[in-house]
Amino acid sequence: MFALVALGFLPGLSGCKTIESSEAKHTEDILSAAGFKQFPANTPERISMLTTMKARSFHTVVKDGKTYYVYPDPTHCNCLYAGTEQEYQEYHKLALQQSIAEDNLMAADAAEDASMNWGSWGPWW
């Protein structure tokens, strides 16, 4: 019985992984567009550091008196994105623009759906 219940959850889990991977790719595309540099975790020291940081969230690092923003992703790209204050601000600007564009698209789709003559499909409720 437990095995059947567990099997019922597996398709949902793979769907979550797909969404998570898509969101990671989306964020990383914006990071790259904002000028963040990607550094692969290709040495034992980098891998160790990458796995100790909270994944897919911004961290500040001060090096030689200069503040950097780093974004670790140990599961999608196995890398770390790093940028300056200017690139961090550009990331937020691009992310906001993308969010507004997505909201506008959803509103346009909703308006189109509302204008459809759904009665021609007959009574379905």
C-alpha positions in Angstrom: 0.0 0.0 0.0 2.8 2.4 0.9 4.6 1.7 -2.3 1.4 2.6 -4.3 1.0 5.8 -2.4 4.7 6.6 -2.9 4.4 5.9 -6.6 1.5 8.3 -6.8 3.8 11.2 -5.6 6.7 10.5 -8.0 5.2 12.2 -11.1 4.5 15.3 -8.9 8.1 15.3 -7.7 9.5 15.2 -11.2 7.2 18.0 -12.1 8.6 20.0 -9.1 12.2 19.3 -10.3 11.3 20.5 -13.8 9.8 23.8 -12.4 12.8 24.3 -10.1 15.2 23.7 -13.0 13.2 26.1 -15.2 13.2 28.8 -12.4 16.9 28.4 -11.9 17.6 28.7 -15.6 15.4 31.8 -15.7 17.2 33.5 -12.8 20.6 32.5 -14.2 19.7 34.1 -17.6 18.9 37.3 -15.8 22.1 37.2 -13.8 24.1 36.7 -17.0 22.3 39.6 -18.7 23.0 41.8 -15.7 26.7 41.1 -16.1 27.3 38.6 -13.4 30.2 36.2 -14.0 29.8 32.5 -13.7 32.5 30.5 -11.9 32.2 26.7 -12.0 32.7 24.6 -8.9 35.5 22.6 -10.5 37.9 22.2 -7.6 37.4 20.5 -4.2 37.8 23.8 -2.4 35.1 25.5 -4.6 32.8 22.5 -4.3 33.2 22.6 -0.5 32.4 26.4 -0.4 29.5 26.1 -2.8 27.8 23.4 -0.7 28.1 25.3 2.6 26.2 28.4 1.3 22.4 28.6 1.1 21.6 27.7 -2.5 20.1 30.1 -5.0 20.1 33.2 -2.7 22.3 36.3 -2.7 25.2 36.6 -0.3 27.5 39.6 0.1 31.2 39.1 0.2 33.8 41.8 0.9 37.1 41.3 -0.8 39.9 43.9 -0.9 37.5 46.5 0.4 35.0 45.9 -2.4 31.5 44.4 -2.0 30.5 41.6 -4.3 27.2 39.7 -4.5 27.4 36.0 -5.1 24.6 33.6 -6.0 25.5 29.9 -5.5 23.7 27.2 -7.5 25.0 23.8 -6.5 22.2 21.8 -8.1 21.5 23.4 -11.5 24.8 24.7 -12.9 27.1 23.6 -10.0 28.5 27.1 -10.1 28.6 30.5 -8.4 27.6 33.8 -10.0 29.4 36.9 -8.8 28.9 40.5 -9.5 29.4 44.0 -8.2 26.9 46.5 -6.7 26.2 47.8 -10.2 25.5 44.3 -11.6 23.3 43.5 -8.6 21.2 46.6 -9.2 21.0 45.7 -12.9 19.8 42.2 -11.9 17.0 43.7 -9.8 16.0 46.1 -12.6 15.9 43.3 -15.2 14.0 40.9 -12.8 11.4 43.6 -12.2 11.0 44.3 -15.9 10.6 40.6 -16.6 8.0 40.3 -13.8 6.0 43.3 -15.2 6.2 41.8 -18.7 4.9 38.4 -17.4 2.1 40.2 -15.5 1.1 42.1 -18.7 1.0 38.9 -20.7 -1.2 37.2 -18.1 -3.5 40.2 -18.1 -3.7 40.2 -21.9 -4.5 36.5 -21.8 -7.2 37.0 -19.2 -8.8 39.8 -21.2 -8.8 37.6 -24.3 -10.3 34.7 -22.4 -13.0 37.0 -21.0 -13.9 38.3 -24.5 -14.5 34.7 -25.8 -18.1 33.6 -26.4 -17.9 30.5 -24.2 -21.6 29.9 -24.6 -21.0 28.5 -28.1 -19.5 25.4 -26.4 -22.8 24.6 -24.7 -23.7 24.1 -21.1 -20.8 22.3 -19.4 -21.5 23.2 -15.8 
